[in-house]
Amino acid sequence: MKKECSIYQSQVETFLEGKLTGFDRQNFVSHVKKCKACHEELAIYHVIFSVVDELNDDDGEETSNYMATLERKLGTVSRKDAIMTNVNIAYGFLFAGVMCLAAGVILMLMQIF
């Protein structure tokens, strides 16, 4: 991982919350579009945030195309970048599933004790 990646990876949550603005947002988007590691980190967090939002949403409407919504947040990307994103989507779903399972186990254990 490059030295500057730690800076951009620390901004992932701020970006997804819509609190990263101006020059910082522009630099973040530019870096994430070029850096595979940071893009993967952003994709994983985006899927997790989306799943949690859906679980907390009372209307029950599901968003099945998480990566399309992420790419809209980043702006248009090249076809090559979009293909690379789809290759890694399974990791995002796997991580989100594990996190949901862990949360369920913790809630179940809290009820037992």
C-alpha positions in Angstrom: 0.0 0.0 0.0 1.2 3.4 -0.9 1.9 6.0 1.9 -0.9 8.3 0.7 -3.4 5.4 0.7 -3.7 5.5 4.5 -4.8 9.1 4.2 -7.5 8.3 1.6 -8.6 5.2 3.4 -9.2 7.2 6.5 -11.5 9.4 4.5 -13.8 6.6 3.2 -16.5 6.9 5.9 -16.5 10.7 5.6 -16.9 10.4 1.8 -19.8 7.9 2.1 -21.5 10.1 4.7 -21.3 13.0 2.2 -19.2 15.1 4.5 -16.1 15.2 2.3 -16.3 18.4 0.2 -14.3 20.6 -2.1 -10.7 19.9 -2.8 -10.6 17.0 -0.4 -13.5 15.3 -2.2 -11.9 15.9 -5.6 -8.6 14.5 -4.5 -10.3 11.5 -2.9 -12.3 10.6 -6.0 -9.3 11.0 -8.2 -7.2 8.7 -6.1 -9.8 6.1 -5.6 -10.4 5.9 -9.4 -6.7 5.1 -9.9 -5.9 3.0 -6.8 -7.3 -0.5 -6.8 -6.6 -1.1 -3.1 -8.5 2.1 -2.0 -11.3 1.4 -4.5 -11.8 -2.0 -2.9 -11.8 -0.5 0.6 -14.4 2.0 -0.5 -16.5 -0.7 -2.2 -16.5 -2.8 1.0 -17.5 0.0 3.2 -20.2 1.2 0.7 -21.8 -2.3 0.6 -21.7 -2.5 4.4 -23.3 1.0 4.8 -25.9 0.2 2.2 -26.9 -3.1 3.9 -27.1 -1.4 7.3 -29.2 1.4 5.8 -31.6 -1.2 4.3 -31.9 -3.1 7.5 -32.7 0.2 9.3 -35.1 1.3 6.6 -38.8 0.8 7.5 -40.2 0.8 3.9 -38.4 -2.6 3.2 -37.2 -1.4 -0.3 -34.0 -3.2 -1.3 -31.2 -1.8 -3.4 -29.6 -4.7 -5.2 -27.1 -2.8 -7.3 -24.8 -1.4 -4.7 -21.8 -0.9 -7.0 -23.9 1.2 -9.4 -24.8 3.6 -6.6 -21.1 3.8 -5.6 -20.0 4.5 -9.1 -22.6 7.3 -9.3 -21.1 8.8 -6.1 -17.6 8.6 -7.8 -18.8 10.0 -11.1 -18.6 8.1 -14.4 -15.8 5.6 -14.7 -14.3 3.9 -17.7 -15.5 0.5 -18.7 -12.3 -1.1 -17.6 -12.7 0.4 -14.1 -16.3 -0.8 -13.9 -15.3 -4.3 -14.8 -12.6 -4.3 -12.2 -15.2 -3.2 -9.6 -17.5 -6.0 -10.5 -14.7 -8.6 -10.1 -14.4 -7.6 -6.4 -18.0 -7.2 -5.6 -18.1 -10.8 -4.2 -15.6 -9.8 -1.5 -17.8 -6.9 -0.5 -20.9 -9.0 -0.2 -18.9 -11.7 1.7 -17.6 -9.1 4.2 -21.1 -7.6 4.6 -22.6 -11.0 5.2 -20.0 -11.9 7.8 -20.6 -8.5 9.5 -24.3 -9.1 9.6 -23.8 -12.6 10.9 -21.5 -11.4 13.6 -24.0 -8.7 14.6 -26.7 -11.3 14.9 -24.6 -13.6 17.0 -23.7 -10.7 19.3 -27.4 -9.7 19.7 -28.3 -13.3 20.4 -25.6 -13.6 23.0 -26.8 -10.4 24.6 -30.3 -11.8 25.0 -29.0 -15.1 26.6 -26.8 -13.3 29.2 
